[in-house]
Amino acid sequence: MDREIHISIDEAGNPADDKPFVISAVLIYDIDNYLKLYDEALVDVQRLTGKHIKFFKWSEDPPKQHRLGKNVKGIFVNKVLSNLTGISLIIDKKTDLTAHSAKIYGKIIGLNLRKYVVGKKIFVYYDRTPVLRDSDKQYILTNFHKWSLAKVMRIEFTGHDKYKLIHSADYVSGIVREYLMDIKKEYRFYIEEYFNVINKNFKIKLINIEDY
């Protein structure tokens, strides 16, 4: 029986500015175990902070650059992300990336995932992103199997902040992007700690869109 792989895809950054833009794809081989660890991490957060949160979100969870607070991000990184693998692509911004959204979210991701998913059944979940037009989505739906050489069972573009599978890719992209940025020393201590965790299991690489 073919092993099913669930893949979450999310980006960090703005494709139109001069700051780093990162897109990541996380491979979840055991979705039940992923959700179990996710829920355990939520309990750990409650123990640490005394507060109940329903979801993890990179941009909202502490520590943050301008207000460190409790290490909520570290709980998700160590409990959940440390058990996952995938890719994180830093897109070289020689030009405005906006016109290349379909290529970045589709062809580049698919080709870089190929060695992990060739011949496997995959379910792909994109964060809900405004940069993909309906024609872009159709292009990805039509061609993702050609790029990845996987048996694409389903592709969804409706991910949102309450969709637990998306949060792993949200975190990976957030970590890699902030690792590349000029941030306060106290905050960098945490970012480097997180980066060292994901760097063990994730392929992190610079991508030139002209090569695709």
C-alpha positions as CSV (number, residue, x, y, z in Angstrom):
1,M,0.0,0.0,0.0
2,D,1.3,3.4,-1.0
3,R,2.3,5.7,1.8
4,E,0.3,8.9,1.8
5,I,2.2,12.2,2.4
6,H,0.4,15.3,3.5
7,I,2.3,18.5,2.4
8,S,1.7,22.0,3.8
9,I,3.0,25.0,1.9
10,D,3.3,28.6,3.2
11,E,5.5,31.6,2.5
12,A,7.0,34.4,4.6
13,G,7.6,37.8,3.3
14,N,6.4,40.1,0.5
15,P,7.3,39.1,-3.1
16,A,7.3,42.8,-4.0
17,D,9.7,44.3,-1.5
18,D,13.5,44.1,-0.9
19,K,13.4,41.8,2.2
20,P,13.8,38.0,2.1
21,F,11.0,35.9,0.6
22,V,10.8,32.3,1.7
23,I,8.4,29.5,0.7
24,S,8.5,26.2,2.5
25,A,6.9,22.8,2.0
26,V,6.6,20.5,5.0
27,L,6.1,16.7,4.5
28,I,3.8,15.1,7.1
29,Y,4.1,11.3,6.8
30,D,1.9,10.5,9.9
31,I,-1.0,13.0,10.1
32,D,-2.4,11.4,13.3
33,N,0.9,11.7,15.1
34,Y,1.3,15.2,13.8
35,L,-2.0,16.3,15.3
36,K,-1.3,14.4,18.5
37,L,2.0,16.3,19.0
38,Y,0.4,19.6,18.0
39,D,-2.3,19.2,20.7
40,E,0.4,18.1,23.2
41,A,2.3,21.3,22.4
42,L,-0.8,23.4,23.0
43,V,-1.0,21.8,26.5
44,D,2.6,22.6,27.1
45,V,2.0,26.2,26.2
46,Q,-0.8,26.4,28.7
47,R,1.5,25.0,31.4
48,L,4.2,27.6,30.5
49,T,2.0,30.7,30.1
50,G,-1.2,29.9,32.0
51,K,-3.1,30.9,28.9
52,H,-5.0,28.7,26.5
53,I,-4.3,29.1,22.8
54,K,-6.1,27.2,20.0
55,F,-3.5,27.5,17.3
56,F,0.2,28.3,16.7
57,K,1.0,31.2,14.4
58,W,4.5,32.4,13.8
59,S,3.7,36.2,13.6
60,E,1.7,36.1,16.8
61,D,3.5,33.7,19.1
62,P,6.2,34.9,21.5
63,P,9.0,35.5,21.6
64,K,8.9,38.4,19.2
65,Q,11.7,40.8,18.3
66,H,10.3,43.8,20.2
67,R,8.7,41.8,23.0
68,L,10.3,38.5,23.9
69,G,7.9,37.0,26.5
70,K,7.6,33.2,27.1
71,N,9.2,30.8,24.6
72,V,6.0,29.6,23.0
73,K,7.7,29.3,19.6
74,G,10.3,27.0,21.1
75,I,7.6,24.6,22.2
76,F,6.2,24.1,18.7
77,V,9.7,23.9,17.2
78,N,10.9,21.2,19.6
79,K,7.7,19.2,20.0
80,V,6.4,19.3,16.4
81,L,8.9,20.6,13.8
82,S,11.8,18.5,15.1
83,N,9.9,15.5,13.9
84,L,9.2,16.7,10.4
85,T,11.1,17.1,7.2
86,G,10.7,19.2,4.0
87,I,12.2,22.0,2.0
88,S,12.6,25.8,2.5
89,L,13.4,27.8,-0.5
90,I,14.9,31.3,-0.3
91,I,13.8,33.1,-3.5
92,D,16.5,35.4,-4.9
93,K,14.9,38.8,-5.5
94,K,16.7,40.0,-8.6
95,T,13.3,41.1,-9.9
96,D,9.8,41.7,-8.6
97,L,8.6,38.2,-7.9
98,T,4.9,39.1,-8.1
99,A,4.7,38.1,-11.8
100,H,6.3,34.7,-11.1
101,S,3.8,33.6,-8.4
102,A,2.6,30.5,-10.3
103,K,6.1,29.4,-11.0
104,I,7.3,29.8,-7.4
105,Y,4.3,28.2,-5.7
106,G,3.9,25.5,-8.4
107,K,6.8,24.5,-10.6
108,I,9.7,25.4,-8.3
109,I,8.0,23.8,-5.2
110,G,7.0,20.7,-7.3
111,L,10.4,20.1,-8.8
112,N,12.2,20.5,-5.5
113,L,9.8,18.1,-3.8
114,R,10.2,15.5,-6.5
115,K,12.9,13.4,-4.9
116,Y,10.8,13.1,-1.7
117,V,7.5,12.2,-3.3
118,V,8.0,10.6,-6.7
119,G,5.5,7.7,-7.1
120,K,3.9,8.5,-3.7
121,K,0.3,9.6,-3.0
122,I,0.3,13.2,-1.9
123,F,-2.2,15.6,-0.5
124,V,-1.1,19.3,-0.9
125,Y,-2.4,22.2,1.2
126,Y,-1.6,25.8,0.4
127,D,-2.1,28.6,2.8
128,R,-4.8,30.9,1.5
129,T,-2.7,33.5,-0.4
130,P,-3.9,36.5,-2.3
131,V,-1.1,36.5,-4.9
132,L,-2.4,33.4,-6.7
133,R,-5.0,34.2,-9.3
134,D,-7.6,31.6,-10.4
135,S,-5.5,31.0,-13.5
136,D,-2.4,30.4,-11.4
137,K,-4.3,27.8,-9.3
138,Q,-5.6,26.0,-12.4
139,Y,-2.0,25.9,-13.8
140,I,-0.8,24.3,-10.5
141,L,-3.7,21.9,-10.4
142,T,-3.0,20.8,-14.0
143,N,0.8,20.5,-13.8
144,F,1.8,19.6,-10.2
145,H,1.9,15.9,-10.9
146,K,4.3,16.5,-13.8
147,W,6.7,18.5,-11.7
148,S,6.6,16.3,-8.6
149,L,6.1,12.9,-10.4
150,A,3.8,12.1,-7.5
151,K,0.3,10.7,-7.5
152,V,-1.5,13.9,-6.6
153,M,-4.7,13.0,-4.7
154,R,-5.8,16.5,-3.8
155,I,-4.6,20.1,-3.9
156,E,-6.3,22.7,-1.7
157,F,-5.8,26.4,-1.7
158,T,-8.1,27.2,1.2
159,G,-5.7,26.9,4.1
160,H,-6.1,29.5,6.8
161,D,-4.9,30.4,10.3
162,K,-7.1,27.7,11.9
163,Y,-5.8,24.9,9.7
164,K,-3.3,23.1,11.8
165,L,-1.4,21.5,8.9
166,I,-0.5,24.9,7.5
167,H,1.2,26.1,10.7
168,S,4.2,23.9,10.3
169,A,5.1,25.5,7.0
170,D,4.2,28.9,8.4
171,Y,6.8,28.4,11.2
172,V,9.5,27.0,8.9
173,S,9.3,29.9,6.5
174,G,9.2,32.4,9.4
175,I,12.3,30.9,11.0
176,V,14.3,30.9,7.8
177,R,13.3,34.4,6.8
178,E,14.1,35.9,10.2
179,Y,17.4,34.0,10.3
180,L,18.4,36.0,7.2
181,M,17.4,39.4,8.6
182,D,19.1,41.9,10.8
183,I,17.4,41.4,14.2
184,K,18.1,42.2,17.8
185,K,20.7,40.2,19.5
186,E,18.4,38.9,22.2
187,Y,15.9,37.7,19.7
188,R,18.5,36.2,17.4
189,F,19.5,33.8,20.2
190,Y,16.0,32.2,19.8
191,I,16.0,32.3,16.0
192,E,19.4,30.6,15.8
193,E,18.1,27.9,18.2
194,Y,15.0,27.3,16.1
195,F,17.1,27.3,12.8
196,N,19.5,24.8,14.2
197,V,16.6,22.4,14.9
198,I,15.0,22.6,11.4
199,N,18.3,22.7,9.6
200,K,18.8,19.0,10.6
201,N,15.8,17.7,8.7
202,F,15.0,20.4,6.2
203,K,16.7,21.2,2.9
204,I,17.2,25.0,2.9
205,K,18.5,26.5,-0.3
206,L,18.7,29.7,-2.4
207,I,16.6,29.6,-5.6
208,N,17.1,31.7,-8.7
209,I,13.9,31.7,-10.6
210,E,15.7,32.1,-13.9
211,D,17.0,28.6,-13.5
212,Y,13.4,27.3,-13.8
